Amino acid sequence: RGLSSWEECFDEDLHLFFEAKLPSPSSYKEWLLRNLTERQFIPYVLDSADGKVNLEGATNVDALLLNSRNGFAIIIEAKVVSDISYEITYDTMRNQIARNIDVMLEENKGLCYPLDKRAPEKTLFLLITPKLFKDNPSSRLYGYTFKEYNTNPEALSGDLPHREHCDWQNISSRLGWLTWEDFTRVRKDCCRWLK
């Protein structure tokens, strides 16, 4: 939305970040405080939450490509042999892809330049894995999760229960899966970071 071509997405002020910290949405943190016992049942973990107001820290996305001029961005989760994490300490139901999508949908005006220029409605999520696992998606939790979010966008509402009135179809259409092998086919002169 708001961009007329792929060329415009990647034109001009591009920034590449590794392990960028994106804050957990305040709406999720507030929701988790109210629903903690529905998402966690281990007594000592529940005890450790007593008195805390922040039950989830920032998400370190593996990479973030950002056009600071128009707000276009790609949040990247990269895997080699590991799977996605399937929980956080205080929410046994929160998976790593849902967490990345959640921060993708959140505006970050409080972050420093140029991270404050990312537009959530112009942000995509990209999963990168070996071709072996994309060809055999049932071998990894991310295979099941990614397929579910693409074939049944409403499943996102179950994994992001604090978000209401979202266009889940639109969000689902902004999720992509590439393989490391796809990158070996890219001509090195097409991308300044691959030179």
MOVEN-V965427 format. One record per pair of residues at least 6 apart in sequence whose C-alpha atoms are under 8 Angstrom apart, sorted by the first residue. I is the first residue (numbers start at 1). GAP is how many residues later the second one is. Records with the same first field share a line. If there is no record, write none. Layout:
I: GAP ; GAP
//
This chain:
1: 120 ; 121
2: 120
3: 6
9: 58 ; 61 ; 63
10: 57 ; 62
11: 56
12: 55 ; 57
13: 53 ; 54 ; 55 ; 56
14: 51 ; 52 ; 53 ; 54
15: 49 ; 50 ; 51 ; 52 ; 53 ; 99
16: 47 ; 48 ; 49 ; 50
17: 46 ; 47 ; 48
18: 43 ; 44 ; 45 ; 46
19: 41 ; 42 ; 43 ; 44 ; 45
20: 39 ; 40 ; 41 ; 42 ; 43 ; 44
21: 37 ; 38 ; 39 ; 40
22: 36 ; 37 ; 38 ; 39 ; 81 ; 86
23: 34 ; 35 ; 36 ; 80 ; 85
24: 32 ; 33 ; 34 ; 35 ; 78 ; 79
25: 77 ; 78 ; 81
27: 135 ; 136
28: 134 ; 135
29: 24 ; 25 ; 26 ; 27
31: 131
32: 7 ; 23 ; 59
33: 20 ; 22
36: 10 ; 54 ; 55
37: 9
39: 51 ; 52 ; 53 ; 54
40: 6 ; 50 ; 51 ; 52
45: 44 ; 45
46: 44
49: 6 ; 41
55: 35
56: 32 ; 34
59: 40 ; 41 ; 44
61: 14 ; 15 ; 16 ; 39
62: 13 ; 14 ; 15 ; 16
63: 12 ; 13 ; 14
64: 9 ; 10 ; 11 ; 12
65: 8 ; 9 ; 10
66: 6 ; 7 ; 8 ; 48 ; 49 ; 52
67: 6 ; 51
68: 46 ; 47 ; 49 ; 50
69: 48
70: 47 ; 49
71: 46 ; 47 ; 48 ; 51 ; 52
72: 46 ; 47 ; 50 ; 51
73: 45 ; 46 ; 49 ; 50 ; 51
74: 49 ; 50 ; 51 ; 52
75: 25 ; 29 ; 48 ; 49 ; 50 ; 51
76: 49 ; 50 ; 51 ; 52
77: 23 ; 48 ; 49 ; 50 ; 51
78: 49 ; 50 ; 51
79: 48 ; 49 ; 50 ; 51
80: 49 ; 50
81: 49
83: 57 ; 58 ; 59
84: 11 ; 12 ; 13 ; 57 ; 58
85: 10 ; 11
86: 6 ; 7 ; 8 ; 9 ; 10
87: 6 ; 7 ; 8 ; 9
88: 6 ; 7
93: 66
94: 65
95: 64
97: 45 ; 48 ; 49
98: 58 ; 61 ; 62
100: 25
101: 24
102: 58
104: 16 ; 19 ; 20 ; 21
105: 15 ; 16 ; 18
106: 14
107: 9 ; 11 ; 12 ; 13
108: 7 ; 8 ; 9 ; 10
109: 6 ; 7 ; 8
110: 6
123: 51
124: 50 ; 51 ; 52
125: 49 ; 50 ; 51
126: 49 ; 50 ; 51 ; 52
127: 48 ; 49 ; 50 ; 51
128: 49 ; 50 ; 51 ; 52
129: 48 ; 49 ; 50 ; 51
130: 49 ; 50 ; 51
131: 48 ; 49 ; 50
133: 6 ; 7 ; 10
134: 9 ; 45
136: 7
137: 6 ; 7
138: 6
148: 7
149: 6 ; 7 ; 23
150: 22 ; 23 ; 25
153: 15 ; 16 ; 18 ; 19
154: 14 ; 15
156: 12
157: 6 ; 7 ; 11
188: 6 ; 7
189: 6
//
